[in-house]
């Protein structure tokens, strides 16, 4: 535990060394607000509050079959997977309540402009977005296809238009992200 806390502490210490983490952190605060679980930022005092007892308590509360999803990939049949799960996890009966999804007060639809200054950069990073509604499970495949066409890779419409055709940016990505609506990032 102390080794992992030391690694996390080092991450906190270095989180302002590069512009990307600064942009991501500050953009979350602008979109969601400063005091929501969706814009929370790990701080040193949070690390100080993590104990072995708290980890065990969390494990007992939330790690149960009803809170798990198993994903399998590769050339293996369903019967074999079912057998392995039954063999290794079949007697796991612990039941827990699934925690409620955090409530977030939707911010006013007003325009916000925020700057996070970092000296000695030769590039600027710009994020544009708005707060969307909670993503519905049945919409995930549709959103995934949209994101692929709109902004994933060098052949996407966003990249082709802004980078290839117009030469306006070194890199661009975007799409519909869970709980934050449309988000675009330019470099």
FIKEDO-377998 format. One record per atom (N, C-alpha, C): residue number from 1; residue in one letter; atom name; x, y, z. Coordinates in steps of 0.05 Angstrom, whole numbers, plus 5000, padded with zeros to 4 digits. Layout:
! residues N
NODE     n   res   atom     xx     yy     zz
NODE   NUM     a     CA      X      Y      Z
...
END
This chain:
! residues 187
NODE     n   res   atom     xx     yy     zz
NODE     1     x      N   5017   4976   5000
NODE     1     x     CA   5000   5000   5000
NODE     1     x      C   5017   5025   5000
NODE     2     x      N   5038   5025   5016
NODE     2     x     CA   5056   5049   5018
NODE     2     x      C   5069   5054   4991
NODE     3     x      N   5077   5033   4976
NODE     3     x     CA   5089   5036   4950
NODE     3     x      C   5070   5049   4930
NODE     4     x      N   5045   5040   4930
NODE     4     x     CA   5025   5051   4912
NODE     4     x      C   5019   5080   4920
NODE     5     x      N   5017   5086   4946
NODE     5     x     CA   5012   5113   4954
NODE     5     x      C   5036   5131   4946
NODE     6     x      N   5060   5121   4948
NODE     6     x     CA   5083   5137   4939
NODE     6     x      C   5082   5142   4909
NODE     7     x      N   5074   5122   4893
NODE     7     x     CA   5072   5127   4864
NODE     7     x      C   5050   5147   4858
NODE     8     x      N   5028   5146   4872
NODE     8     x     CA   5006   5165   4868
NODE     8     x      C   5015   5193   4877
NODE     9     x      N   5030   5195   4899
NODE     9     x     CA   5040   5220   4908
NODE     9     x      C   5058   5233   4887
NODE    10     x      N   5075   5216   4875
NODE    10     x     CA   5093   5225   4854
NODE    10     x      C   5077   5236   4830
NODE    11     x      N   5054   5222   4824
NODE    11     x     CA   5037   5231   4802
NODE    11     x      C   5025   5258   4808
NODE    12     x      N   5017   5263   4833
NODE    12     x     CA   5006   5289   4841
NODE    12     x      C   5027   5310   4837
NODE    13     x      N   5052   5303   4846
NODE    13     x     CA   5074   5323   4844
NODE    13     x      C   5080   5330   4815
NODE    14     x      N   5076   5311   4796
NODE    14     x     CA   5083   5316   4768
NODE    14     x      C   5059   5324   4750
NODE    15     x      N   5035   5326   4762
NODE    15     x     CA   5012   5329   4745
NODE    15     x      C   5010   5355   4729
NODE    16     x      N   5027   5375   4737
NODE    16     x     CA   5027   5400   4722
NODE    16     x      C   5052   5403   4704
NODE    17     x      N   5066   5381   4700
NODE    17     x     CA   5090   5382   4683
NODE    17     x      C   5082   5383   4653
NODE    18     x      N   5060   5371   4646
NODE    18     x     CA   5051   5370   4618
NODE    18     x      C   5024   5384   4615
NODE    19     x      N   5018   5395   4592
NODE    19     x     CA   4993   5410   4589
NODE    19     x      C   4968   5393   4588
NODE    20     x      N   4970   5368   4578
NODE    20     x     CA   4946   5352   4576
NODE    20     x      C   4932   5347   4602
NODE    21     x      N   4946   5338   4623
NODE    21     x     CA   4932   5334   4649
NODE    21     x      C   4920   5360   4660
NODE    22     x      N   4933   5382   4656
NODE    22     x     CA   4922   5407   4665
NODE    22     x      C   4896   5413   4651
NODE    23     x      N   4896   5410   4624
NODE    23     x     CA   4872   5416   4608
NODE    23     x      C   4849   5397   4616
NODE    24     x      N   4855   5372   4619
NODE    24     x     CA   4834   5352   4626
NODE    24     x      C   4822   5359   4653
NODE    25     x      N   4839   5364   4672
NODE    25     x     CA   4830   5370   4700
NODE    25     x      C   4813   5395   4700
NODE    26     x      N   4823   5416   4688
NODE    26     x     CA   4809   5442   4689
NODE    26     x      C   4784   5442   4673
NODE    27     x      N   4784   5427   4650
NODE    27     x     CA   4760   5425   4633
NODE    27     x      C   4738   5411   4649
NODE    28     x      N   4745   5390   4664
NODE    28     x     CA   4725   5376   4680
NODE    28     x      C   4711   5395   4700
NODE    29     x      N   4727   5412   4712
NODE    29     x     CA   4716   5432   4731
NODE    29     x      C   4697   5451   4718
NODE    30     x      N   4703   5460   4694
NODE    30     x     CA   4686   5479   4679
NODE    30     x      C   4660   5465   4671
NODE    31     x      N   4662   5441   4661
NODE    31     x     CA   4638   5426   4652
NODE    31     x      C   4620   5418   4675
NODE    32     x      N   4631   5404   4695
NODE    32     x     CA   4615   5392   4716
NODE    32     x      C   4612   5410   4740
NODE    33     x      N   4629   5429   4744
NODE    33     x     CA   4630   5445   4769
NODE    33     x      C   4653   5434   4786
NODE    34     x      N   4661   5451   4805
NODE    34     x     CA   4685   5444   4821
NODE    34     x      C   4679   5423   4842
NODE    35     x      N   4655   5421   4852
NODE    35     x     CA   4650   5403   4875
NODE    35     x      C   4632   5380   4867
NODE    36     x      N   4639   5365   4847
NODE    36     x     CA   4624   5341   4839
NODE    36     x      C   4644   5318   4837
NODE    37     x      N   4633   5293   4839
NODE    37     x     CA   4651   5270   4836
NODE    37     x      C   4664   5268   4809
NODE    38     x      N   4652   5281   4788
NODE    38     x     CA   4662   5279   4761
NODE    38     x      C   4686   5297   4756
NODE    39     x      N   4691   5316   4774
NODE    39     x     CA   4714   5334   4770
NODE    39     x      C   4733   5332   4794
NODE    40     x      N   4730   5310   4809
NODE    40     x     CA   4747   5308   4833
NODE    40     x      C   4775   5303   4825
NODE    41     x      N   4794   5312   4841
NODE    41     x     CA   4822   5310   4835
NODE    41     x      C   4836   5298   4860
NODE    42     x      N   4852   5278   4855
NODE    42     x     CA   4867   5266   4878
NODE    42     x      C   4887   5286   4889
NODE    43     x      N   4886   5289   4915
NODE    43     x     CA   4904   5306   4930
NODE    43     x      C   4919   5290   4951
NODE    44     x      N   4940   5302   4962
NODE    44     x     CA   4957   5288   4982
NODE    44     x      C   4940   5279   5006
NODE    45     x      N   4921   5296   5015
NODE    45     x     CA   4905   5289   5038
NODE    45     x      C   4888   5265   5033
NODE    46     x      N   4879   5261   5008
NODE    46     x     CA   4864   5237   5001
NODE    46     x      C   4881   5212   5004
NODE    47     x      N   4906   5214   4996
NODE    47     x     CA   4924   5191   4999
NODE    47     x      C   4928   5185   5029
NODE    48     x      N   4931   5206   5045
NODE    48     x     CA   4935   5202   5073
NODE    48     x      C   4911   5187   5086
NODE    49     x      N   4887   5190   5075
NODE    49     x     CA   4864   5177   5086
NODE    49     x      C   4860   5148   5078
NODE    50     x      N   4876   5138   5060
NODE    50     x     CA   4873   5110   5051
NODE    50     x      C   4888   5092   5070
NODE    51     x      N   4873   5073   5080
NODE    51     x     CA   4885   5053   5099
NODE    51     x      C   4878   5025   5089
NODE    52     x      N   4892   5005   5099
NODE    52     x     CA   4886   4978   5093
NODE    52     x      C   4858   4971   5102
NODE    53     x      N   4850   4981   5125
NODE    53     x     CA   4823   4975   5135
NODE    53     x      C   4801   4987   5116
NODE    54     x      N   4806   5011   5106
NODE    54     x     CA   4787   5024   5087
NODE    54     x      C   4786   5008   5061
NODE    55     x      N   4808   4998   5051
NODE    55     x     CA   4809   4982   5027
NODE    55     x      C   4793   4956   5031
NODE    56     x      N   4797   4943   5054
NODE    56     x     CA   4782   4918   5060
NODE    56     x      C   4752   4924   5062
NODE    57     x      N   4745   4946   5075
NODE    57     x     CA   4717   4953   5078
NODE    57     x      C   4704   4958   5050
NODE    58     x      N   4718   4972   5033
NODE    58     x     CA   4708   4977   5006
NODE    58     x      C   4705   4951   4990
NODE    59     x      N   4725   4934   4993
NODE    59     x     CA   4724   4908   4979
NODE    59     x      C   4699   4892   4988
NODE    60     x      N   4694   4891   5014
NODE    60     x     CA   4671   4876   5025
NODE    60     x      C   4645   4889   5016
NODE    61     x      N   4644   4915   5013
NODE    61     x     CA   4620   4929   5005
NODE    61     x      C   4613   4926   4975
NODE    62     x      N   4633   4927   4958
NODE    62     x     CA   4627   4930   4929
NODE    62     x      C   4636   4907   4911
NODE    63     x      N   4654   4890   4919
NODE    63     x     CA   4664   4869   4902
NODE    63     x      C   4646   4844   4907
NODE    64     x      N   4627   4840   4888
NODE    64     x     CA   4609   4818   4890
NODE    64     x      C   4599   4811   4862
NODE    65     x      N   4588   4787   4858
NODE    65     x     CA   4580   4779   4831
NODE    65     x      C   4560   4799   4818
NODE    66     x      N   4543   4811   4834
NODE    66     x     CA   4523   4829   4823
NODE    66     x      C   4535   4855   4813
NODE    67     x      N   4560   4861   4821
NODE    67     x     CA   4574   4886   4812
NODE    67     x      C   4596   4880   4792
NODE    68     x      N   4597   4856   4782
NODE    68     x     CA   4619   4848   4764
NODE    68     x      C   4610   4845   4735
NODE    69     x      N   4628   4849   4717
NODE    69     x     CA   4624   4844   4689
NODE    69     x      C   4648   4829   4679
NODE    70     x      N   4645   4807   4666
NODE    70     x     CA   4667   4791   4656
NODE    70     x      C   4668   4794   4626
NODE    71     x      N   4691   4801   4616
NODE    71     x     CA   4696   4804   4587
NODE    71     x      C   4717   4783   4579
NODE    72     x      N   4712   4770   4557
NODE    72     x     CA   4730   4749   4547
NODE    72     x      C   4735   4754   4517
NODE    73     x      N   4759   4751   4509
NODE    73     x     CA   4766   4754   4481
NODE    73     x      C   4785   4732   4473
NODE    74     x      N   4783   4723   4449
NODE    74     x     CA   4800   4702   4439
NODE    74     x      C   4785   4678   4430
NODE    75     x      N   4800   4658   4419
NODE    75     x     CA   4787   4634   4408
NODE    75     x      C   4780   4614   4430
NODE    76     x      N   4759   4620   4445
NODE    76     x     CA   4750   4602   4466
NODE    76     x      C   4720   4601   4465
NODE    77     x      N   4709   4578   4470
NODE    77     x     CA   4680   4575   4468
NODE    77     x      C   4666   4583   4494
NODE    78     x      N   4640   4588   4491
NODE    78     x     CA   4624   4597   4513
NODE    78     x      C   4622   4576   4535
NODE    79     x      N   4620   4551   4528
NODE    79     x     CA   4618   4529   4548
NODE    79     x      C   4643   4528   4565
NODE    80     x      N   4666   4531   4552
NODE    80     x     CA   4692   4530   4567
NODE    80     x      C   4693   4554   4587
NODE    81     x      N   4685   4577   4578
NODE    81     x     CA   4685   4601   4595
NODE    81     x      C   4665   4597   4618
NODE    82     x      N   4642   4588   4612
NODE    82     x     CA   4622   4583   4634
NODE    82     x      C   4633   4563   4654
NODE    83     x      N   4647   4542   4645
NODE    83     x     CA   4659   4523   4663
NODE    83     x      C   4680   4535   4681
NODE    84     x      N   4697   4552   4669
NODE    84     x     CA   4718   4565   4685
NODE    84     x      C   4706   4584   4706
NODE    85     x      N   4686   4599   4698
NODE    85     x     CA   4673   4617   4717
NODE    85     x      C   4660   4601   4739
NODE    86     x      N   4646   4580   4732
NODE    86     x     CA   4633   4563   4752
NODE    86     x      C   4653   4551   4771
NODE    87     x      N   4676   4541   4760
NODE    87     x     CA   4696   4528   4776
NODE    87     x      C   4709   4548   4796
NODE    88     x      N   4716   4572   4787
NODE    88     x     CA   4731   4591   4804
NODE    88     x      C   4713   4610   4819
NODE    89     x      N   4689   4616   4809
NODE    89     x     CA   4672   4636   4822
NODE    89     x      C   4644   4626   4829
NODE    90     x      N   4639   4601   4823
NODE    90     x     CA   4612   4590   4826
NODE    90     x      C   4600   4591   4854
NODE    91     x      N   4616   4589   4875
NODE    91     x     CA   4605   4589   4902
NODE    91     x      C   4606   4617   4914
NODE    92     x      N   4612   4637   4898
NODE    92     x     CA   4614   4665   4908
NODE    92     x      C   4585   4675   4911
NODE    93     x      N   4575   4677   4935
NODE    93     x     CA   4547   4685   4940
NODE    93     x      C   4544   4713   4952
NODE    94     x      N   4565   4726   4958
NODE    94     x     CA   4564   4752   4971
NODE    94     x      C   4547   4771   4954
NODE    95     x      N   4527   4783   4967
NODE    95     x     CA   4510   4802   4953
NODE    95     x      C   4513   4830   4966
NODE    96     x      N   4514   4849   4949
NODE    96     x     CA   4516   4877   4959
NODE    96     x      C   4497   4894   4943
NODE    97     x      N   4492   4918   4954
NODE    97     x     CA   4476   4937   4939
NODE    97     x      C   4495   4952   4920
NODE    98     x      N   4485   4957   4896
NODE    98     x     CA   4500   4973   4877
NODE    98     x      C   4497   5002   4886
NODE    99     x      N   4519   5017   4889
NODE    99     x     CA   4517   5044   4898
NODE    99     x      C   4501   5061   4878
NODE   100     x      N   4487   5081   4889
NODE   100     x     CA   4472   5099   4872
NODE   100     x      C   4491   5115   4854
NODE   101     x      N   4482   5121   4830
NODE   101     x     CA   4498   5138   4813
NODE   101     x      C   4499   5166   4825
NODE   102     x      N   4522   5178   4825
NODE   102     x     CA   4524   5204   4838
NODE   102     x      C   4505   5225   4825
NODE   103     x      N   4492   5240   4842
NODE   103     x     CA   4474   5261   4832
NODE   103     x      C   4491   5286   4826
NODE   104     x      N   4487   5297   4803
NODE   104     x     CA   4502   5321   4796
NODE   104     x      C   4482   5342   4787
NODE   105     x      N   4484   5365   4798
NODE   105     x     CA   4466   5387   4790
NODE   105     x      C   4477   5398   4764
NODE   106     x      N   4460   5397   4744
NODE   106     x     CA   4468   5407   4717
NODE   106     x      C   4473   5437   4719
NODE   107     x      N   4497   5445   4710
NODE   107     x     CA   4503   5474   4711
NODE   107     x      C   4485   5490   4691
NODE   108     x      N   4483   5515   4696
NODE   108     x     CA   4468   5533   4678
NODE   108     x      C   4481   5532   4651
NODE   109     x      N   4464   5535   4631
NODE   109     x     CA   4475   5535   4603
NODE   109     x      C   4486   5563   4596
NODE   110     x      N   4506   5570   4611
NODE   110     x     CA   4519   5595   4605
NODE   110     x      C   4547   5590   4593
NODE   111     x      N   4557   5610   4579
NODE   111     x     CA   4583   5608   4566
NODE   111     x      C   4605   5612   4587
NODE   112     x      N   4624   5595   4587
NODE   112     x     CA   4647   5597   4605
NODE   112     x      C   4673   5597   4589
NODE   113     x      N   4691   5612   4597
NODE   113     x     CA   4717   5613   4585
NODE   113     x      C   4737   5611   4608
NODE   114     x      N   4755   5592   4607
NODE   114     x     CA   4774   5588   4628
NODE   114     x      C   4802   5585   4616
NODE   115     x      N   4822   5596   4629
NODE   115     x     CA   4849   5593   4620
NODE   115     x      C   4866   5579   4642
NODE   116     x      N   4883   5561   4634
NODE   116     x     CA   4902   5549   4652
NODE   116     x      C   4929   5555   4641
NODE   117     x      N   4943   5574   4652
NODE   117     x     CA   4969   5583   4642
NODE   117     x      C   4992   5564   4649
NODE   118     x      N   5008   5558   4629
NODE   118     x     CA   5032   5542   4634
NODE   118     x      C   5055   5555   4618
NODE   119     x      N   5076   5563   4631
NODE   119     x     CA   5099   5575   4618
NODE   119     x      C   5114   5555   4600
NODE   120     x      N   5129   5565   4581
NODE   120     x     CA   5147   5550   4564
NODE   120     x      C   5133   5529   4547
NODE   121     x      N   5110   5534   4537
NODE   121     x     CA   5097   5516   4518
NODE   121     x      C   5099   5528   4490
NODE   122     x      N   5102   5510   4471
NODE   122     x     CA   5102   5519   4443
NODE   122     x      C   5076   5512   4429
NODE   123     x      N   5057   5501   4444
NODE   123     x     CA   5030   5494   4433
NODE   123     x      C   5009   5501   4453
NODE   124     x      N   4985   5506   4442
NODE   124     x     CA   4962   5512   4459
NODE   124     x      C   4943   5489   4457
NODE   125     x      N   4928   5484   4478
NODE   125     x     CA   4907   5463   4478
NODE   125     x      C   4881   5477   4484
NODE   126     x      N   4861   5471   4468
NODE   126     x     CA   4835   5483   4471
NODE   126     x      C   4814   5460   4473
NODE   127     x      N   4796   5463   4492
NODE   127     x     CA   4774   5444   4495
NODE   127     x      C   4748   5459   4493
NODE   128     x      N   4729   5448   4479
NODE   128     x     CA   4702   5459   4476
NODE   128     x      C   4682   5437   4483
NODE   129     x      N   4662   5443   4498
NODE   129     x     CA   4643   5422   4505
NODE   129     x      C   4619   5433   4520
NODE   130     x      N   4601   5416   4525
NODE   130     x     CA   4578   5423   4541
NODE   130     x      C   4568   5398   4557
NODE   131     x      N   4553   5403   4577
NODE   131     x     CA   4542   5382   4594
NODE   131     x      C   4519   5369   4580
NODE   132     x      N   4521   5343   4576
NODE   132     x     CA   4499   5328   4563
NODE   132     x      C   4482   5314   4585
NODE   133     x      N   4464   5297   4575
NODE   133     x     CA   4449   5281   4594
NODE   133     x      C   4463   5255   4598
NODE   134     x      N   4455   5241   4619
NODE   134     x     CA   4467   5215   4626
NODE   134     x      C   4463   5196   4603
NODE   135     x      N   4484   5183   4595
NODE   135     x     CA   4484   5165   4572
NODE   135     x      C   4467   5140   4579
NODE   136     x      N   4449   5133   4561
NODE   136     x     CA   4433   5109   4565
NODE   136     x      C   4448   5085   4553
NODE   137     x      N   4445   5062   4565
NODE   137     x     CA   4459   5038   4556
NODE   137     x      C   4453   5031   4527
NODE   138     x      N   4428   5034   4520
NODE   138     x     CA   4421   5026   4492
NODE   138     x      C   4432   5045   4472
NODE   139     x      N   4441   5069   4480
NODE   139     x     CA   4453   5088   4461
NODE   139     x      C   4483   5084   4457
NODE   140     x      N   4496   5068   4474
NODE   140     x     CA   4525   5064   4473
NODE   140     x      C   4534   5055   4445
NODE   141     x      N   4521   5035   4433
NODE   141     x     CA   4531   5027   4406
NODE   141     x      C   4528   5050   4385
NODE   142     x      N   4507   5065   4387
NODE   142     x     CA   4503   5087   4368
NODE   142     x      C   4524   5108   4373
NODE   143     x      N   4529   5115   4398
NODE   143     x     CA   4549   5135   4404
NODE   143     x      C   4577   5125   4396
NODE   144     x      N   4583   5100   4399
NODE   144     x     CA   4609   5089   4391
NODE   144     x      C   4613   5092   4361
NODE   145     x      N   4592   5085   4345
NODE   145     x     CA   4595   5088   4316
NODE   145     x      C   4598   5118   4309
NODE   146     x      N   4582   5135   4321
NODE   146     x     CA   4585   5164   4316
NODE   146     x      C   4613   5173   4322
NODE   147     x      N   4623   5166   4345
NODE   147     x     CA   4650   5175   4352
NODE   147     x      C   4671   5165   4333
NODE   148     x      N   4668   5140   4323
NODE   148     x     CA   4687   5129   4304
NODE   148     x      C   4688   5145   4278
NODE   149     x      N   4664   5152   4268
NODE   149     x     CA   4663   5167   4243
NODE   149     x      C   4671   5196   4247
NODE   150     x      N   4663   5207   4269
NODE   150     x     CA   4667   5236   4274
NODE   150     x      C   4696   5242   4281
NODE   151     x      N   4709   5225   4299
NODE   151     x     CA   4734   5235   4309
NODE   151     x      C   4755   5215   4316
NODE   152     x      N   4752   5190   4309
NODE   152     x     CA   4773   5171   4316
NODE   152     x      C   4791   5165   4293
NODE   153     x      N   4816   5174   4295
NODE   153     x     CA   4836   5168   4275
NODE   153     x      C   4839   5190   4254
NODE   154     x      N   4859   5185   4237
NODE   154     x     CA   4866   5205   4217
NODE   154     x      C   4846   5207   4194
NODE   155     x      N   4829   5187   4192
NODE   155     x     CA   4809   5187   4170
NODE   155     x      C   4782   5197   4180
NODE   156     x      N   4780   5206   4205
NODE   156     x     CA   4755   5215   4215
NODE   156     x      C   4748   5242   4203
NODE   157     x      N   4723   5249   4204
NODE   157     x     CA   4713   5274   4192
NODE   157     x      C   4726   5299   4205
NODE   158     x      N   4727   5298   4231
NODE   158     x     CA   4739   5320   4246
NODE   158     x      C   4768   5325   4239
NODE   159     x      N   4784   5303   4239
NODE   159     x     CA   4812   5305   4233
NODE   159     x      C   4816   5314   4204
NODE   160     x      N   4801   5301   4186
NODE   160     x     CA   4804   5308   4157
NODE   160     x      C   4798   5337   4152
NODE   161     x      N   4777   5347   4164
NODE   161     x     CA   4770   5375   4158
NODE   161     x      C   4789   5395   4171
NODE   162     x      N   4794   5392   4197
NODE   162     x     CA   4810   5412   4211
NODE   162     x      C   4840   5409   4207
NODE   163     x      N   4850   5385   4205
NODE   163     x     CA   4879   5381   4201
NODE   163     x      C   4887   5379   4172
NODE   164     x      N   4875   5360   4158
NODE   164     x     CA   4883   5354   4131
NODE   164     x      C   4875   5376   4112
NODE   165     x      N   4850   5384   4112
NODE   165     x     CA   4840   5403   4092
NODE   165     x      C   4846   5432   4099
NODE   166     x      N   4844   5439   4125
NODE   166     x     CA   4848   5467   4132
NODE   166     x      C   4874   5473   4145
NODE   167     x      N   4889   5453   4155
NODE   167     x     CA   4915   5457   4167
NODE   167     x      C   4914   5474   4193
NODE   168     x      N   4892   5472   4208
NODE   168     x     CA   4888   5490   4231
NODE   168     x      C   4900   5479   4257
NODE   169     x      N   4906   5453   4258
NODE   169     x     CA   4914   5441   4283
NODE   169     x      C   4932   5418   4278
NODE   170     x      N   4949   5413   4298
NODE   170     x     CA   4966   5389   4296
NODE   170     x      C   4950   5364   4302
NODE   171     x      N   4932   5365   4320
NODE   171     x     CA   4916   5342   4327
NODE   171     x      C   4889   5351   4337
NODE   172     x      N   4869   5334   4333
NODE   172     x     CA   4842   5340   4343
NODE   172     x      C   4828   5314   4349
NODE   173     x      N   4813   5315   4370
NODE   173     x     CA   4796   5291   4376
NODE   173     x      C   4771   5302   4389
NODE   174     x      N   4751   5285   4390
NODE   174     x     CA   4726   5294   4402
NODE   174     x      C   4706   5271   4401
NODE   175     x      N   4682   5278   4408
NODE   175     x     CA   4660   5259   4408
NODE   175     x      C   4641   5263   4431
NODE   176     x      N   4623   5244   4433
NODE   176     x     CA   4604   5245   4455
NODE   176     x      C   4616   5228   4478
NODE   177     x      N   4620   5240   4501
NODE   177     x     CA   4632   5226   4523
NODE   177     x      C   4611   5222   4545
NODE   178     x      N   4612   5201   4559
NODE   178     x     CA   4593   5195   4580
NODE   178     x      C   4591   5218   4599
NODE   179     x      N   4566   5228   4603
NODE   179     x     CA   4559   5248   4622
NODE   179     x      C   4570   5276   4617
NODE   180     x      N   4583   5280   4593
NODE   180     x     CA   4592   5307   4589
NODE   180     x      C   4584   5318   4562
NODE   181     x      N   4568   5304   4547
NODE   181     x     CA   4559   5314   4522
NODE   181     x      C   4582   5315   4502
NODE   182     x      N   4581   5333   4483
NODE   182     x     CA   4601   5336   4462
NODE   182     x      C   4626   5348   4473
NODE   183     x      N   4649   5337   4466
NODE   183     x     CA   4674   5348   4475
NODE   183     x      C   4694   5347   4452
NODE   184     x      N   4707   5369   4447
NODE   184     x     CA   4727   5371   4426
NODE   184     x      C   4753   5380   4439
NODE   185     x      N   4775   5369   4430
NODE   185     x     CA   4801   5378   4440
NODE   185     x      C   4819   5383   4416
NODE   186     x      N   4832   5406   4417
NODE   186     x     CA   4850   5414   4395
NODE   186     x      C   4878   5418   4406
NODE   187     x      N   4898   5412   4390
NODE   187     x     CA   4925   5415   4398
NODE   187     x      C   4940   5430   4376
END
